[in-house]
Amino acid sequence: MMKTAIAAALGASLLAACTTTPEPSDPLTGTSWRLLEMQSMDDAQGTTRANNPDRYTITFGEDGTAYMKLDCNRGRSSYEAESTGAGQGSLQFGNIASTMAMCPPDSLSEKLGQQLGYVRSYVIRGGRLNMALMADGGILVWEPTEAEGP
């Protein structure tokens, strides 16, 4: 009888150890970010910093929709993200629909909208979201918006 009780307790503890809370498929869902800089792997282009990061934001909705502020324009797109490890994974946007207002000459609106279409993966390091473009084309560096906190 004692052996049966010990075996049952051992089995229950093993089962409890195997039952863990599943991690979300991606840590981006429900977060909002603002653009800090666009890094190009082409030395001729270098790094372009956003003069006012609040003019360029992205929010990852729980419904698989990304909402974007592209300076004087607004955009939206579907997105697919899948975690491949702690704070990293694949990321891809669908076609981006946006307004087409004429922004100031120093705006990154058009360039950012184009580059988002080439995003293929992400890494979150030091509280910053780094979106990598296909073929090592560059990195889009984001920080959490005030609503998200560091």
Secondary structure, DSSP 8 states (H G I E B T S, - for coil): -HHHHHHHHHHHHHHHHH------S-TTTT-EEEEEEEEESSTTT-EEE-SSGGGEEEEE-TTSEEEEEETTEEEEEEEEEEEEETTEEEEEE---EE------TT--HHHHHHHHTTEEEEEEETTEEEEEEGGG-EEEEEEE-TTT--
